[in-house]
Amino acid sequence: QVQIKESGGGLVQTGGSLRLSCTTSINFSPTNWYRQTPGKQRELVGSIIRTGDTKYADSVKGRFTISRDNAKNTVYLQMDSLKPEDTAVYYCNGCTYWGQGTQVTVSS
């Protein structure tokens, strides 16, 4: 059974940092990070493929960094210079599989 699990969310002040982890039972390529706030569609934050190449949404470019450790089947989302508008539930995705999400709250 394919499993995806996110961890690392929490409460942080504006300008702070958090690192999310996504551990999967298999290595997906790409592995994607999405986020969602109530009443809005799920938004693609960024993606990473097996070679390590990444893409980011304009809203997070220069602040967020995605990396992966293929040996650990884990993808990371390093979030720096966080803003209140980054508050959301963050989801990891590979193919048609989704994690349960992890809440990130940025206080002003």
N, C-alpha and C positions, 0 to 999 in steps of 0.2 A: 504494500500500500504506500502510495506516494504521500510524503508528509512535508509540510512547510511550516516553520514556526519562527515568528518574530519575537525579539526581546529588546530591552534597552530603553523603552519609552519612559516618560516621566515628566516632571514639572521643572522648568528652567526659566531663569529670568532673561529678558531681552538682552541680546548680545552674547549669551552663553552658548554652550556646546552640548551635544548629545551624540552618542554613537549607537545606532541600531544594528542589530544582527539578524540575519535570516539564515537559519539552518535548514537544509533540505535533505531528503533521503537520497536524492540523485542530483547531479549537477545539471542545471538548466542553462541553456544558452539561446537567447538572452535570459537573464534574470532581471526582473523589473521591480522598481519601488513605485508604488502609487500612494496617494493620500486622499482622504475624503473628509469633508466637514458636513454637518447636518444640512440637508436641503440642497446640496450641490452634487454634481457628478464626480465620480472618482477621477482624479487627475494624475497623469503620468509624471513622476518626479524625475526619474532617470532609469537608465538601463546599462547593463554590463554584459559583454559576451565572454566566451571562454578565454579569448586571447587577452582580455583585460581592457579592450576598447570600451569607452563609455560615451553616453549621450545624456544631456541634462535638459530639463525645462529651463526656459529663459529666466523664470522667477527664482531659480535656485543656483544658476550658473555662477561659479566663483565662490559660493558659500558651502555647497554640499559636494561631497566626494564619495563615489562608490568604488569599492574595491572587493576583491574576492580571494579566498583561500581555497583552491580546488581540492587540496588534500583534506580539508575539514568540511567540504560541501557547505561553505558558509560565505555569504555575501554581506558586506558591511555598508552602512550609510552613515558617513561622518557628516554631521550637521554643525556648522559653525556660524557665528554671527546671526543667531536665531532671532526671528521677528515674531510678533504676535500673530501675524497672518500665516505663519508656519504651523499654527495650532491645528491639529487634525489627527485622525486615526491613520497610521501608516501601515500599508499592506505590502507584503512581498508576493510576487507572482512569477510563475514559470509555466509556460504552456497554458493549460486550462486550470491549473492548480493555484489556490490562494491560501495564504495563512489567515489566522484569525484576527490579525491586526494588533497594533500596539499604540496606545494613546500618547501623543506628544502635546504638551501644553506649555506655551510660552507666555509668561506674564509680563505685563508692561510696567 
